[in-house]
């Protein structure tokens, strides 16, 4: 099953993944291909774009064969194992790319 959580040094784990789960840190700092570009991330954090604009731009960034291939492999993996997409964002409003990414993977 595809799941999400966060981890950051101030709050710790949102939901700590079980030992047998696959954990994918989809963050800029981890250099993950499915993380937003630094330009997109900073545009949103600095309030130069709103959440709706962020969604459009993030989906555009992910619309390439490399990212689609990684998403496809994740989708195939969740059939057999739990996969946790992990970001540093602690966000009750679900305004983090991990939620967008989950929907994109699930809709493939």
HELIX and SHEET records of a PDB file:
HELIX    1   1 UNK A   38  UNK A   45  1                                   8    
HELIX    2   2 UNK A   51  UNK A   62  1                                  12    
HELIX    3   3 UNK A   65  UNK A   77  1                                  13    
HELIX    4   4 UNK A   97  UNK A  106  1                                  10    
SHEET    1   A 4 UNK A  12  UNK A  13  0                                        
SHEET    2   A 4 UNK A   2  UNK A   8 -1                                        
SHEET    3   A 4 UNK A  83  UNK A  87  1                                        
SHEET    4   A 4 UNK A  22  UNK A  25  1                                        
END                                                                             
